[in-house]
Amino acid sequence: MTLGFLEDKADPGEITLDKNRYVLGLIPYEETTTYAKGVGKAPEAIVQASSHVELFDEVLEVDASRHGILTVRPPVTNLASITQAAKALREQFPDSFIGFVGGEHSITPALVEAFHPHPPATGAKPNVGIVWIDAHADMRKTFHGRADNHACAAHNSMRFGPIVQVGIRTLAEEEWTLLKKTDRVRAHRGWNKKARADLLALPKDVYLTIDFDGFSPEVIRAVGTPEPGGLYWQEVMDILDTVFRHKRVIAFDAVELCPNDADIASSFIAARLVYKVLNYHAYYATAGRKKSHRSTKTTGRKARRAPRKPKRRTRVARAARSRRRTKTRSSRLRATSSVR
Ligand SMILES: [Mn+2]
């Protein structure tokens, strides 16, 4: 048996490997990276760092590892073999929640393909959505002469269903134009009301992909293509809470960490993130838990009464204020309005 995620501790505690409620596939695929090299080393770096992650989740008050986490290293050579490996895991572990640790982002369309149910009939509503955390839209048709480049990952995934992106803060003109034209992919710079509304409008079944560069470099710095700005830890926790509370996550991946021996924080935080995803799943998988974990913190406090409907005069004034605000905001952001 190989050592796996959170399993290479000297004291494995009460981890029950026979149950395998969670399966993590390590996909060290690195074929088309263009800037910093080394994302192929991420899965093992994350597994190694994971042995220092606290198993009990102090916020959610759950411990996913108690349900069994199995780490697997399927043999992969190209994108087709990744789809095959993912399909095999899906068949072998039909009752498990399966995730993947990359590797570069180009593995995402190969993985979505494996987990996507039959495509809906022409004209019918899509039955799967994709939640995409990233600094980059990855909407290029080709990059460095290849259509399977990691910079094309979203473009190659959009045929499976609508995509909502959060954290997007850099675009090629080609991507900007495409995002303006299509409603299939909705890109948001920050995690805000509009992003949340778009996310909630996705089909019930979603695939979740997390590019570590979606985080601010203040949180995770060791990535293949770093960008200033980005999401903070707590914002990503809120995205995860929203996703697991309202959607059924069919599978997930976490990609593009570029481990650096001088920066153990990045590998550790990446491991912490992967485990958080499992813990959010564990939290909402518990029967009867429909409420956000945040609301559990109000226990003991008096329940807040629903706000009364404001008087008509107040409503009219508020609507006018909000219209004025929207106007100024849209003129300020016109240059990048394809990022919502
Ligand atoms: Mn990216």
Residues whose N, C-alpha, C, O or C-beta is under 5 A from the ligand:
A	BS01	MN	D134 A135 H136 D211 D213
